[in-house]
């Protein structure tokens, strides 16, 4: 091998050009300029409350260019949230590719939640390999932004699972190994194309196999399928659980039409890990999906600007004026009174975004 002749001290810009020329693609970046690690866009989740706690210092959503997990207990509303995220992505001119391993998508409900079926590609997730290879193929052949929704990772088999027997020992950890390789191949192309991978997953009971793990189980009673590699690949992990009490159920006579979901940011690379919020999801009725405005009152009650006295609440404006209301008229006032709504949004930004920045800066 011929010895290279040094040409003097190179600037950082010259070193970047040298590396990018050697690799054949742009991998060395100036972080003060446009770069793939910076999140430039966020896809709203359908809940302003959740969007307000995802990223430190801003009202955000699902990060574009990253891999996100929404995991939850059965019936927690994972697919409902994914559908609303898909509709919001389409409004941002992002194409939606939906991988469904459960063959359970109802086109009529998707349309009720705002999804344009003509602009969504539906793919049956026959295997983990099919999902990963399809994503890789589309990323390499399409210059447009895409949102890949995988519903769900837990129920998608590997090819060896499909072709093999029903003995779980015969394919131990096969899916985890495939996903480990897949994430190492796809993370950079997803970032460079400014596309997004949203993985829906199941929360399963964390069963300790030995005494040393029992303390971990007490701290975190849930695990998600897919192996540890997925945990590292996710930039955001949103966990959905619900209160055990029947008071969390939303009933219409004898029929359960929705329930209140509790949300925890299990992981966040945006300075917000561990933050929580809650909102209601309706599965039936006139307005299915996340009941967004109804959840706005919760984080404001008890603050300096929203006081409660019995069944009445008082909202304070900047000019000192006050406006009284009751919880049963809360949503109607937000929808009918623009001044009231703007003040509520202003207070949400103050309580959930601005004050959190001051708290973490101490």
C-alpha positions as CSV (number, residue, x, y, z in Angstrom):
1,X,0.0,0.0,0.0
2,X,1.4,3.3,-1.1
3,X,2.1,5.8,1.7
4,X,-0.1,8.9,1.5
5,X,1.6,12.3,1.4
6,X,0.3,14.7,4.0
7,X,-0.8,18.1,2.6
8,X,-0.8,20.1,5.8
9,X,-3.4,20.7,8.3
10,X,-6.9,20.4,6.9
11,X,-9.9,22.4,8.0
12,X,-13.0,20.6,9.4
13,X,-14.8,21.5,6.1
14,X,-12.0,19.9,4.1
15,X,-12.0,16.8,6.3
16,X,-15.8,16.4,5.8
17,X,-15.4,16.6,2.1
18,X,-12.6,14.1,2.2
19,X,-14.7,11.6,4.2
20,X,-17.8,12.0,2.1
21,X,-15.8,11.5,-1.1
22,X,-14.3,8.3,0.3
23,X,-17.6,6.9,1.5
24,X,-19.4,7.9,-1.7
25,X,-22.3,9.6,0.2
26,X,-22.8,12.4,2.7
27,X,-22.0,11.0,6.2
28,X,-20.0,13.8,7.7
29,X,-22.1,16.8,8.6
30,X,-21.8,20.3,10.1
31,X,-24.2,20.3,13.1
32,X,-24.6,24.1,12.8
33,X,-26.2,23.6,9.4
34,X,-28.8,21.2,7.9
35,X,-28.1,17.7,9.2
36,X,-30.0,14.4,9.5
37,X,-29.8,14.2,13.3
38,X,-31.9,17.4,13.8
39,X,-35.6,16.9,14.0
40,X,-37.1,19.5,11.7
41,X,-40.7,18.2,11.6
42,X,-43.1,16.6,14.1
43,X,-46.2,14.7,13.2
44,X,-49.0,15.6,15.7
45,X,-50.3,12.6,17.7
46,X,-53.9,13.9,17.9
47,X,-53.4,14.9,21.6
48,X,-52.0,18.4,22.3
49,X,-51.4,17.3,25.9
50,X,-49.1,14.5,24.7
51,X,-47.4,16.7,22.0
52,X,-46.6,19.2,24.8
53,X,-44.7,16.7,26.9
54,X,-42.7,14.9,24.2
55,X,-39.9,17.4,23.5
56,X,-38.3,19.7,25.9
57,X,-39.1,23.3,25.0
58,X,-41.7,22.9,22.3
59,X,-45.0,21.4,21.3
60,X,-44.0,18.4,19.2
61,X,-45.4,15.0,18.2
62,X,-43.9,12.0,16.5
63,X,-40.3,12.9,15.4
64,X,-39.8,12.8,11.6
65,X,-36.6,11.0,10.6
66,X,-36.6,8.8,13.7
67,X,-38.0,5.5,14.9
68,X,-40.8,5.7,17.5
69,X,-42.6,3.0,19.5
70,X,-46.2,3.2,20.7
71,X,-46.7,0.2,23.0
72,X,-49.7,-0.6,25.1
73,X,-51.9,-3.0,26.8
74,X,-54.7,-4.8,24.9
75,X,-57.4,-2.4,23.8
76,X,-55.4,0.7,24.9
77,X,-55.9,2.5,21.6
78,X,-52.6,2.0,19.8
79,X,-54.1,1.5,16.4
80,X,-56.5,4.5,17.0
81,X,-53.5,6.7,17.8
82,X,-51.6,5.4,14.7
83,X,-54.6,6.2,12.5
84,X,-54.8,9.8,13.7
85,X,-51.0,10.1,13.3
86,X,-51.4,8.8,9.7
87,X,-54.1,11.3,9.0
88,X,-52.0,14.2,10.3
89,X,-49.0,12.9,8.3
90,X,-51.1,13.0,5.1
91,X,-52.0,16.6,5.9
92,X,-48.2,17.3,5.9
93,X,-48.0,15.7,2.4
94,X,-46.2,12.6,3.8
95,X,-47.1,9.3,2.2
96,X,-48.3,6.5,4.6
97,X,-47.4,2.9,4.3
98,X,-49.3,0.7,6.7
99,X,-48.0,-2.8,7.6
100,X,-50.8,-4.9,9.3
101,X,-49.9,-8.2,10.8
102,X,-53.3,-8.6,12.4
103,X,-55.5,-8.1,9.3
104,X,-57.7,-6.1,11.6
105,X,-57.8,-2.7,9.9
106,X,-61.3,-1.3,9.3
107,X,-61.2,1.1,6.3
108,X,-64.5,2.8,7.4
109,X,-63.0,3.7,10.8
110,X,-59.8,4.9,9.2
111,X,-61.9,7.3,7.1
112,X,-63.8,8.5,10.2
113,X,-60.5,9.4,11.8
114,X,-59.5,11.5,8.8
115,X,-57.3,9.0,6.8
116,X,-57.4,9.4,3.0
117,X,-57.4,5.8,1.8
118,X,-56.4,6.8,-1.7
119,X,-53.1,8.1,-0.3
120,X,-52.3,5.1,2.0
121,X,-50.7,1.9,1.0
122,X,-51.8,-1.1,2.9
123,X,-49.5,-4.1,3.2
124,X,-50.2,-7.4,5.0
125,X,-47.1,-8.0,7.2
126,X,-46.6,-11.6,6.4
127,X,-43.1,-11.7,8.0
128,X,-40.6,-9.5,9.7
129,X,-38.3,-9.9,6.8
130,X,-41.0,-8.6,4.4
131,X,-41.5,-5.5,6.4
132,X,-37.9,-4.6,6.7
133,X,-37.0,-5.4,3.1
134,X,-40.0,-3.4,1.9
135,X,-39.0,-0.4,3.9
136,X,-35.4,-0.7,2.6
137,X,-36.7,-0.9,-1.0
138,X,-38.9,2.1,-0.7
139,X,-36.3,4.2,1.0
140,X,-33.9,3.4,-1.8
141,X,-36.3,4.1,-4.7
142,X,-38.5,7.0,-3.4
143,X,-37.4,10.6,-2.8
144,X,-40.6,11.5,-1.0
145,X,-41.2,11.5,2.7
146,X,-42.9,8.4,4.0
147,X,-44.5,7.3,7.3
148,X,-44.2,3.6,7.9
149,X,-46.6,2.2,10.5
150,X,-46.0,-1.3,11.7
151,X,-49.0,-2.8,13.4
152,X,-47.8,-4.7,15.2
153,X,-44.3,-5.9,15.8
154,X,-45.3,-8.4,18.4
155,X,-47.6,-10.4,16.1
156,X,-45.4,-10.4,13.0
157,X,-43.7,-13.7,12.5
158,X,-40.3,-14.4,11.1
159,X,-40.2,-16.6,7.9
160,X,-38.8,-19.5,10.0
161,X,-41.8,-19.2,12.3
162,X,-44.2,-19.5,9.4
163,X,-42.4,-22.4,7.8
164,X,-41.5,-24.2,11.0
165,X,-43.4,-26.0,13.7
166,X,-45.2,-24.7,16.7
167,X,-42.4,-25.5,19.1
168,X,-41.2,-22.1,20.5
169,X,-37.8,-23.5,21.3
170,X,-37.1,-24.1,17.6
171,X,-37.0,-20.4,16.7
172,X,-35.7,-18.9,20.0
173,X,-34.8,-15.2,19.6
174,X,-34.9,-15.4,15.7
175,X,-37.0,-12.3,15.5
176,X,-34.8,-10.3,17.8
177,X,-31.7,-11.1,15.7
178,X,-33.4,-10.2,12.5
179,X,-34.6,-6.9,14.0
180,X,-31.1,-6.1,15.4
181,X,-29.7,-6.4,11.8
182,X,-32.6,-4.6,10.3
183,X,-32.4,-1.6,12.6
184,X,-28.7,-1.3,12.0
185,X,-29.4,-1.1,8.2
186,X,-32.4,1.2,8.3
187,X,-31.8,3.8,11.0
188,X,-29.5,6.0,8.8
189,X,-31.6,5.7,5.6
190,X,-34.7,6.7,7.5
191,X,-32.9,9.8,8.9
192,X,-31.4,10.8,5.6
193,X,-34.7,10.5,3.7
194,X,-36.6,12.4,6.5
195,X,-39.0,9.5,6.7
196,X,-40.5,8.0,9.9
197,X,-41.0,4.5,11.3
198,X,-43.8,4.1,13.8
199,X,-43.8,0.7,15.5
200,X,-46.8,-0.5,17.4
201,X,-46.0,-3.0,20.1
202,X,-47.6,-4.9,23.0
203,X,-46.9,-4.4,26.7
204,X,-46.5,-7.8,28.3
205,X,-46.2,-8.7,32.0
206,X,-42.5,-8.7,33.1
207,X,-42.0,-12.1,34.8
208,X,-38.9,-12.4,36.8
209,X,-36.9,-15.6,36.1
210,X,-34.6,-15.3,39.1
211,X,-34.5,-13.4,42.4
212,X,-32.1,-10.8,41.1
213,X,-34.6,-9.6,38.6
214,X,-37.5,-9.1,41.0
215,X,-36.5,-5.5,42.0
216,X,-36.5,-4.6,38.2
217,X,-40.0,-6.1,37.9
218,X,-41.3,-4.0,40.8
219,X,-39.8,-0.9,39.1
220,X,-41.2,-1.7,35.7
221,X,-43.9,-4.4,35.5
222,X,-44.0,-4.5,31.6
223,X,-41.7,-5.6,28.8
224,X,-42.1,-5.3,25.0
225,X,-41.3,-8.0,22.4
226,X,-38.6,-7.5,19.8
227,X,-35.3,-7.7,21.7
228,X,-33.0,-5.1,23.2
229,X,-31.9,-3.8,19.8
230,X,-35.2,-2.1,19.3
231,X,-34.9,-0.3,22.6
232,X,-31.7,1.4,21.4
233,X,-33.1,2.2,17.9
234,X,-36.2,4.0,19.3
235,X,-35.8,7.7,19.7
236,X,-39.2,7.8,21.5
237,X,-41.1,5.2,23.4
238,X,-44.7,6.0,24.3
239,X,-46.4,3.5,26.6
240,X,-50.2,3.4,26.9
241,X,-51.9,1.8,30.0
242,X,-55.2,2.3,31.6
243,X,-56.5,2.5,35.2
244,X,-57.9,-0.8,36.4
245,X,-60.9,1.0,38.0
246,X,-64.2,1.0,36.1
247,X,-64.3,4.8,36.5
248,X,-61.8,4.9,33.6
249,X,-64.4,3.4,31.3
250,X,-66.6,5.6,29.2
251,X,-70.1,4.1,29.1
252,X,-73.1,4.8,26.9
253,X,-75.8,3.0,28.8
254,X,-74.6,-0.6,29.2
255,X,-72.1,-0.2,26.3
256,X,-68.5,0.7,26.8
257,X,-67.5,3.2,24.1
258,X,-64.1,4.3,25.3
259,X,-61.8,4.8,28.2
260,X,-59.2,7.0,29.8
261,X,-55.7,6.1,28.8
262,X,-52.5,6.9,30.9
263,X,-49.4,7.7,28.9
264,X,-45.8,7.5,30.0
265,X,-42.7,8.4,27.9
266,X,-40.6,5.3,28.6
267,X,-37.8,6.7,26.6
268,X,-37.2,10.1,25.0
269,X,-34.1,11.4,23.3
270,X,-35.6,14.9,23.6
271,X,-35.0,15.5,27.3
272,X,-38.5,14.3,28.5
273,X,-38.1,10.6,29.6
274,X,-40.6,9.7,32.4
275,X,-43.1,12.5,31.7
276,X,-46.8,11.5,31.8
277,X,-50.2,12.6,30.6
278,X,-53.7,11.2,30.2
279,X,-56.6,11.6,27.8
280,X,-59.7,9.7,26.7
281,X,-60.1,7.6,23.5
282,X,-63.5,7.0,22.1
283,X,-64.0,3.8,20.1
284,X,-67.7,4.6,19.2
285,X,-70.0,7.5,19.0
286,X,-70.1,10.6,16.9
287,X,-66.5,11.6,17.4
288,X,-64.2,8.5,17.7
289,X,-60.6,8.9,18.5
290,X,-58.6,10.9,21.0
291,X,-60.8,13.4,22.9
292,X,-58.2,16.1,22.7
293,X,-59.8,19.3,24.1
294,X,-61.3,17.4,27.1
295,X,-57.8,16.6,28.4
296,X,-56.6,20.3,28.4
297,X,-58.3,21.1,31.7
298,X,-56.4,18.5,33.7
299,X,-52.9,20.1,33.7
300,X,-54.3,23.6,34.3
301,X,-56.5,23.0,37.3
302,X,-54.8,24.3,40.5
303,X,-52.4,26.6,38.7
304,X,-52.3,30.4,39.3
305,X,-54.5,31.0,36.3
306,X,-57.2,28.3,36.7
307,X,-58.8,28.0,40.1
308,X,-61.6,25.6,41.2
309,X,-64.4,26.2,43.7
310,X,-66.8,23.3,43.9
311,X,-68.3,22.7,40.4
312,X,-67.1,26.0,39.1
313,X,-63.7,27.0,37.6
314,X,-62.2,30.4,37.0
315,X,-59.9,31.2,34.1
316,X,-57.7,34.3,34.5
317,X,-56.6,36.4,31.5
318,X,-53.5,38.5,31.3
319,X,-55.4,41.7,31.7
320,X,-56.8,40.5,35.0
321,X,-60.3,39.7,33.8
322,X,-61.8,36.4,34.8
323,X,-64.2,33.9,33.2
324,X,-66.2,31.3,35.0
325,X,-67.2,27.9,33.6
326,X,-68.0,24.3,34.5
327,X,-66.3,21.1,33.4
328,X,-69.4,20.0,31.5
329,X,-69.2,23.2,29.3
330,X,-65.4,23.1,28.9
331,X,-65.3,21.6,25.4
332,X,-68.2,23.8,24.1
333,X,-66.5,27.0,25.3
334,X,-63.2,26.0,23.6
335,X,-65.0,25.3,20.4
336,X,-67.3,28.4,20.5
337,X,-65.1,31.0,22.2
338,X,-61.9,31.8,20.3
339,X,-60.5,34.1,23.0
340,X,-61.1,31.4,25.6
341,X,-59.4,28.7,23.5
342,X,-56.4,30.9,22.7
343,X,-55.9,31.6,26.5
344,X,-56.1,27.9,27.3
345,X,-53.5,27.0,24.7
346,X,-51.3,29.8,26.0
347,X,-51.5,28.5,29.5
348,X,-50.8,24.9,28.3
349,X,-47.6,26.1,26.7
350,X,-46.7,28.0,29.8
351,X,-47.4,25.1,32.2
352,X,-46.3,22.1,30.1
353,X,-43.5,23.5,27.9
354,X,-42.0,26.7,29.4
355,X,-42.0,25.8,33.0
356,X,-40.6,22.3,32.3
357,X,-37.6,24.0,30.6
358,X,-37.0,26.2,33.7
359,X,-37.4,23.2,35.9
360,X,-34.8,21.1,34.0
361,X,-32.4,24.1,33.8
362,X,-32.0,24.4,37.5
